């Protein structure tokens, strides 16, 4: 029997960020153990941003002392993938993104 699509999504996010999926270790943990961030992964029929998903990401991240990042994937082959993070975190990442793309000031 193959894995559920949401488990596959969690594994992909973990692998893409150099970590591992946490699996069913109990309530209140991020979906993967990776450096710097605490991923919360959501797989859904129709892509939608829900406040409770980001709230869950924040709560779980706080428990492990990392930054909350929400990874959304729309069902189906070629479903859209979206990353959501707090604006303040984006501002902290922005200088590094500019540097990575050699954009300067």
C-alpha positions as a Python dict, from the first residue, in 0.01 Angstrom:
ca = {
    (1, 'X'): (0, 0, 0),
    (2, 'X'): (139, 341, -94),
    (3, 'X'): (176, 633, 145),
    (4, 'X'): (-90, 899, 175),
    (5, 'X'): (-21, 1207, -38),
    (6, 'X'): (21, 1431, 268),
    (7, 'X'): (293, 1201, 406),
    (8, 'X'): (472, 1213, 71),
    (9, 'X'): (453, 1595, 83),
    (10, 'X'): (599, 1603, 435),
    (11, 'X'): (883, 1374, 326),
    (12, 'X'): (956, 1588, 22),
    (13, 'X'): (972, 1909, 229),
    (14, 'X'): (1201, 1739, 481),
    (15, 'X'): (1431, 1600, 213),
    (16, 'X'): (1443, 1927, 17),
    (17, 'X'): (1561, 2106, 332),
    (18, 'X'): (1817, 1846, 445),
    (19, 'X'): (1607, 1689, 719),
    (20, 'X'): (1370, 1408, 802),
    (21, 'X'): (995, 1379, 852),
    (22, 'X'): (903, 1359, 1220),
    (23, 'X'): (612, 1121, 1171),
    (24, 'X'): (354, 1055, 1441),
    (25, 'X'): (555, 1158, 1747),
    (26, 'X'): (270, 1333, 1915),
    (27, 'X'): (88, 1660, 1904),
    (28, 'X'): (276, 1985, 1893),
    (29, 'X'): (582, 1909, 1681),
    (30, 'X'): (679, 2042, 1338),
    (31, 'X'): (627, 1801, 1048),
    (32, 'X'): (1001, 1775, 982),
    (33, 'X'): (1330, 1822, 1160),
    (34, 'X'): (1540, 2058, 947),
    (35, 'X'): (1790, 2337, 1019),
    (36, 'X'): (1663, 2685, 1119),
    (37, 'X'): (1292, 2642, 1038),
    (38, 'X'): (1002, 2439, 1175),
    (39, 'X'): (801, 2321, 872),
    (40, 'X'): (426, 2276, 895),
    (41, 'X'): (303, 2095, 583),
    (42, 'X'): (-52, 2100, 449),
    (43, 'X'): (-178, 1901, 152),
    (44, 'X'): (-520, 2007, 26),
    (45, 'X'): (-764, 1960, -258),
    (46, 'X'): (-789, 2335, -321),
    (47, 'X'): (-506, 2564, -223),
    (48, 'X'): (-617, 2786, 66),
    (49, 'X'): (-443, 2983, 338),
    (50, 'X'): (-605, 2926, 676),
    (51, 'X'): (-516, 3124, 987),
    (52, 'X'): (-528, 2811, 1204),
    (53, 'X'): (-259, 2646, 990),
    (54, 'X'): (-21, 2937, 1048),
    (55, 'X'): (-115, 2942, 1416),
    (56, 'X'): (-22, 2573, 1437),
    (57, 'X'): (309, 2642, 1262),
    (58, 'X'): (389, 2921, 1510),
    (59, 'X'): (298, 2711, 1815),
    (60, 'X'): (500, 2410, 1700),
    (61, 'X'): (799, 2626, 1606),
    (62, 'X'): (798, 2790, 1948),
    (63, 'X'): (820, 2448, 2114),
    (64, 'X'): (1143, 2367, 1927),
    (65, 'X'): (1295, 2717, 1918),
    (66, 'X'): (1285, 2757, 1540),
    (67, 'X'): (1113, 2979, 1286),
    (68, 'X'): (764, 2882, 1163),
    (69, 'X'): (720, 2821, 790),
    (70, 'X'): (403, 2685, 630),
    (71, 'X'): (435, 2463, 320),
    (72, 'X'): (114, 2423, 119),
    (73, 'X'): (58, 2181, -169),
    (74, 'X'): (-246, 2151, -386),
    (75, 'X'): (-355, 1796, -470),
    (76, 'X'): (-301, 1644, -809),
    (77, 'X'): (-13, 1601, -1046),
    (78, 'X'): (151, 1937, -1086),
    (79, 'X'): (-42, 2086, -793),
    (80, 'X'): (82, 2427, -687),
    (81, 'X'): (331, 2451, -401),
    (82, 'X'): (340, 2763, -185),
    (83, 'X'): (553, 2870, 109),
    (84, 'X'): (410, 3108, 370),
    (85, 'X'): (609, 3284, 639),
    (86, 'X'): (566, 3580, 868),
    (87, 'X'): (666, 3912, 713),
    (88, 'X'): (922, 3978, 988),
    (89, 'X'): (1095, 3650, 905),
    (90, 'X'): (1091, 3737, 537),
    (91, 'X'): (1266, 4065, 619),
    (92, 'X'): (1536, 3872, 805),
    (93, 'X'): (1583, 3640, 505),
    (94, 'X'): (1573, 3919, 245),
    (95, 'X'): (1940, 4034, 273),
    (96, 'X'): (2053, 3674, 223),
    (97, 'X'): (1824, 3630, -76),
    (98, 'X'): (1957, 3950, -234),
    (99, 'X'): (2312, 3830, -176),
    (100, 'X'): (2236, 3486, -323),
    (101, 'X'): (2105, 3650, -641),
    (102, 'X'): (2378, 3921, -640),
    (103, 'X'): (2118, 4198, -626),
    (104, 'X'): (2314, 4428, -396),
    (105, 'X'): (2135, 4705, -211),
}
